[in-house]
Every structure is written in structure tokens, then in C-alpha cells.
Amino acid sequence: MLPLAGSLLGTEWLHGQSQSISNTVLEPGARNFFKELGLRTFINAAGTYTSMTGSLMHKEVTSAISYGATEYVNLDELHDKVGERIAELLGCEYATVSSGAFGAMTIGVAGVMAGMDNKKVEQLPDVTGLKHEVIVQESHNIGYTHALINAGAKIINVKNTRELEKAINNKTAMLWFLNASTEIGSIKHEEFVALGKKHGIPTFIDCAADVPPVENLFKFTKLGFDLVCFSGGKGIRGPQSAGLLLGKRKYIEAARLHTPPRGATIGRGMKVNKEEVLGMLVALELYLQRDHAKEWKMWEAQIKLISDSAKSVKGVETEIHVPPHANHVPSLKVRWDQNIIKMTASEARNKLKNGHPSIETVGSEKEIGITTWMMEPGQERQVASRLKEVLSNA
Ligand SMILES: *Cc1c(COP(=O)(O)O)cnc(C)c1O
């Protein structure tokens, strides 16, 4: 299968920027590892999901990873230099490449709790004598706070500003915000940061799935959050096992004390070696250089194509939407009158998954959810025609 053939918007997408993943097309004689292993590969119409192995890396990124595998360097010196370079690119005080956004949260809060005291560093996750309470809005506590608990932190849930201020005491270490929950939490960014400053408590925002828009890479450190994290393997399309921790130098230097090569630490298992460090840096450079407006137009056109194709089947209804925070990309919901098309959405999703090519989507019993941002150019046409076929044949 040549996914690049017949791109919706013509070949400018293939040549104008590093949009196509030429390494998905096997060189003659190359090993097809997934086939050897008996694994199903698929068109990703779902989005950036860890279970689906995240995103695909551009050739420049995989080249950087291959390069990294060919020489030795000092691990700390590498992290120092790349941290400086990323901070320069993103206009923040300091940065480090972490083991995903989740790893960034664990070492970030560990840095806040233990500071630069090596004894305290080795003491974690035992928090005896340390400030270790992290205040979180209840609506923001959807599971990722486990990254903080891993370091020994205790989560204190609050509903609003009054409860937050009441919860602050001499054990409070940090205030944590989940950007994806911005709409449903009563305290918004500016007020949250102001509360942290008022009480002298550092603030951390989880922005794991929050590019696009690219501006978010700059926005939250400027807004005054002390620490900000992003996933490396979502919108930035770096290594899925990497991430970014951005913000105040004093906290990031403290966070680094929990990472390899240091051994007696909670972060020893969150190693980020040279391959991922270089891959992350190059993915970020590429992401910053990309023509984001053009890419957005392409996604809109792809979503419209799939929507129109689905709607051409009698009884089908579609909705095009853009989530306000996290996975902020043109997205499609496909629903139908199940009296006319006698199939649940789960059944249709299974047909798409088990067909040729295999197509992964998200959804429920009532609707199919589709995004195109993790597809290769041209795959939107395959998805459009398969979806129509599945719905017509029900
Ligand atoms: C994906 C995600 C994480 C975990 O990020 P990794 O990079 O996979 O470690 C954390 N928080 C949110 C909101 C996420 O979407």
C-alpha cells in the first residue's frame, strides 16, 4: 500500500514540507518487522493514543535517533545542552526532555518537594518532613495525578478558590492544573497562577495533549506557571516515550536530580537516553517550523471529505467540531438513524478495524469519532470510501 498516492490536496503537501512519512514505505529488501511479528498495522483515524503507539515520526526525527545511536556522550552534558537549546527555542527559563508528560510530572513535583538537597532526593517517595501536598481542582483530577502520587505527593481536591485557599497550609508543595479540564474547572489559568504567587507556592500545568496550537508551547510559561509539561509523541510527533518539562530553572534543575545517571532516585526508571533526547529536539524544531495554518486547512479539507462521503448515505448525520483544549484539531462525529442503518456505531467501528486497510476510530454505541491529523496524506480518501461502504452495506 502506498498511502501517499492520490493525496486529496495534490502533491504540494508531499514536497512543500516534511508532511509525508516516507519511511512507512519499505525499502526493497527491508524487514517488515510488524508483519514478521504477526501484528496488524492500521490507518489511525482516532488520534494520539498511547494504546495505538501515539504518532508517527518524520524522517528527520528518525534520522536524529539513528545518529544518536552511533556515538557516546556524557548523559548529563547532553541533557544540559539540549535543555538550554529547547529553552531558547521556546523562550522560557529552562527545559528538559522527560520520559513523556507523565514522567515530567513525576520528576517535576519531586524537584519541587526535594529541592537541591541530595538527602531529600534519595528520601523520596518518603515525604517525612517535606512539603508534599498538591492542591488540584476536583474536575482536573482525572487520573494523571498518579504521576504526582508516584513521587510521594498527596493530592488535595478542591472545588473553587475559597476551598483552595483554605486548603493551603505549611505542607502545601504545589498547585497542579490540567489544561484539558480548563472549561470545567471553576478556577481558570490567570487566577490559578495568581493564587500560587499570592501564597508563594509553585504552579504546574499539564499540557500533554495541548499542541496544536503551537502558541501553547510559549503561552503557559509566559503566563507565569512555574512548570509546564507536554507529551513528545502527540502533536509534536517526537518519540512517544519522550516529553518536555519547561519552566523555572530552579525547579527543573531540581527535577533533574531525580533522573539518570543518578541511581538512588524515584526517577531512575524514567531514563531518557541520547536517542530520545535528539529525537525530541529535532521533532520540536520541525514542529516550530511547520506551516500550521496550511496544515489546519488540510485537516479541515480531509474532515470535510470524510463527512461528505458519510453523509451521502441515507440516514447518516455528521458533526464537525474542534475540542477547545487538548486534541484541538478538526474532528468528526458520525451518527445515524439505527432504524435505517441497522448497525451500532461499535459494530461499524469493528468493521472498519477488521477490514482492509484496517482503520482505527474512537466512539461509542451511538457515534464514530474521527480525526485526520495522525493520518498519512491520502489515507483520508481510504477512510472516506471505507466508511461509506460499511454504512451502505449495513
Ligand atoms: C497523554 C497525557 C498524559 C501522559 O503523557 P505521556 O506523554 O504519554 O506520558 C498526561 N496528561 C494528559 C492530559 C494526557 O493527555
The ligand as an SDF file (V2000), in Angstrom:
LIG
                    3D

 15 15  0  0  0  0  0  0  0  0999 V2000
   -1.2390   11.8390   27.2590 C   0  0  0  0  0  0  0  0  0  0  0  0
   -1.4320   12.5650   28.5230 C   0  0  0  0  0  0  0  0  0  0  0  0
   -0.5560   12.4070   29.5950 C   0  0  0  0  0  0  0  0  0  0  0  0
    0.5800   11.4260   29.5530 C   0  0  0  0  0  0  0  0  0  0  0  0
    1.5190   11.8560   28.6460 O   0  0  0  0  0  0  0  0  0  0  0  0
    2.7050   10.8920   28.1460 P   0  0  0  0  0  0  0  0  0  0  0  0
    3.5000   11.7740   27.2530 O   0  0  0  0  0  0  0  0  0  0  0  0
    2.0650    9.7420   27.4640 O   0  0  0  0  0  0  0  0  0  0  0  0
    3.4530   10.4970   29.3640 O   0  0  0  0  0  0  0  0  0  0  0  0
   -0.7440   13.1830   30.7170 C   0  0  0  0  0  0  0  0  0  0  0  0
   -1.7520   14.0600   30.8010 N   0  0  0  0  0  0  0  0  0  0  0  0
   -2.6420   14.2300   29.7980 C   0  0  0  0  0  0  0  0  0  0  0  0
   -3.7380   15.2260   29.9370 C   0  0  0  0  0  0  0  0  0  0  0  0
   -2.5130   13.4820   28.6150 C   0  0  0  0  0  0  0  0  0  0  0  0
   -3.3830   13.6730   27.6060 O   0  0  0  0  0  0  0  0  0  0  0  0
  1  2  1  0
  2  3  1  0
  2 14  2  0
  3  4  1  0
  3 10  2  0
  4  5  1  0
  5  6  1  0
  6  7  2  0
  6  8  1  0
  6  9  1  0
 10 11  1  0
 11 12  2  0
 12 13  1  0
 12 14  1  0
 14 15  1  0
M  END
$$$$
